[in-house]
Amino acid sequence: MKLTNREKLQDKLAQLGKLAAQAKCLPPRQRRSIVAVVAVLVLAAVVLPFMRPIWVVQVDGQTIGYTRNKNGILKLANDILEADGTLEENATTLELIRAKGKNTKLTPRPELEDRLSRALLHLQDGWIIKINGTAVVTLSTEEEAETVLEKVKTSFPPETGSEVKELYIKEEIEIVPQIVRAHTISAVDEAVALLLRGTTKQQEYEVQSGDSLWSIARVHDMYVDDIKAANPGLTENLQIGQKISLVVPKPYVTVVSREEKTVAEAIPFKTETVKDSQLYTYERKVRTEGKFGSKKTTYVMVRENGCIVEQTAIKEVVDEEPTTQIVAVGTKQPAVVATGRYTWPVSRGGQITSRFGYRSGSFHSGIDIAVPQGTPVIASDNGVVTYAGWNGGYGKCVIISHGASSTLYGHLSQIMVTHNQKVQKGQTIGLVGSTGKSTGPHLHFEVREGGSQKNPLLYFQHK
């Protein structure tokens, strides 16, 4: 059986006691010499076992404590890393350096074990933010965790003029202490970004000349709705040099705010019609101008992460009532008897770009009048609409019968009359366009008489 240090010491003292007893039988001079030797041996036996060197325990150059049991600490370090599964890959440096001072205080074994474990595994006290019971992000202190949550709640400022009545995070939030790995601890701003976006990843695009949300989305394999979700408040009106986030947020939290806001609003006016026998059926004339009223409306708005999900009007104060608009509607039927004198078929100017007759080997059955897109097209004479719709190469087309003759208006962008409708000379029947077989905005105008096309320019001589 292996003896302990205490048992060894007791054995040595017993042997020295026997030696001292035997010295009593010797002459005085020899007896004094033996007693002196025994005293020295007793001192050595008692003191020397406690004179083992003290070792400074350092991890990565930082002192964590003091011990006499060098081999015990080395074994403990090995056991800690082996239990963690990082014995082979751990790059931490453990050193035991002999202490030079005489009054070095030993570190209690339990405290030294705790310090060694924390240092080797890079452990420290941390505070974890849990969302609905799931650990999401770790901070160094409880104060930092509280700061993160406050910054998250104030990340979506209210509209100008709104008063915040309530502000909270929808999910269940916990802040709990825990010993954590040092590398898992986040800075405050990183933690805020993670909670709001679901990631700390950053990817931005700088708007170039000619860019649109559609083109940016296509290049980056995204949807336009994704880009809008990543950039709240973004509109189609992009500016060169503008920075756009390409990371679609998937927030861990929902910041809910309840706000009140009072806004000035217009009250739409009503329109009433009265019959007027002095006006043609296609004519309308405003007798009394309508005027918007005004009011102040107080809304309660509920926002989630900055987006309005609910809005309710809770109060309304009318400052001025609206004025009803009165419009006279004609009842007089337009004449259908042609005057025989045609008016120019567009409301203003225009240039003839192609005349009636043969051109480049083909026959052109009318004249082309170049005018801007949307220019009003008018009836050249009184008549009845015999065709209004799509007509092959003519595109959107209107044909008006004037009795002995008819006129055709082609390539319109919009038709404003219907089949069998009576029209008055000078009445707007459509708008210039480029529909059908056309190379640009213009009016194709034809005059037909006796079953064949005539030169329209011959009919404007009395204009």
Secondary structure, 3 states (H helix, E strand, C coil): CCCCHHHHHHHHHHHHHHHHHHHCCCCHHHHHHHHHHHHHHHHHHHHHHHCCCCEEEEECCEEEEEECCHHHHHHHHHHHHHHHCCCCCCCCCEEEEECCCCCCCCCCHHHHHHHHHHHHCCEEEEEEEEECCEEEEEECCHHHHHHHHHHHHCCCCCCCCCEEEEEEECCCEEEEEEEEEHHHECCHHHHHHHHHHCCCCCCEEECCCCCCHHHHHHHCCCCHHHHHHHCCCCCCCCCCCCEEECCCCCCCCCEEEEEEEEEEEEECCCEEEEEEEEEECCCEEEEECCECEEEEEEEEEEEECCEEEEEEEEEEEEEECCECEEEEEEEECCCCCCCCCCCCCECCCCEEEECCEEECCEEECCEEEECCCCCEEECCCCEEEEEEEECHHHCEEEEEECCCEEEEEEEEEEECCCCCCEECCCCEEEEEECCCCCCCCEEEEEEEECCEEECHHHHCCCC
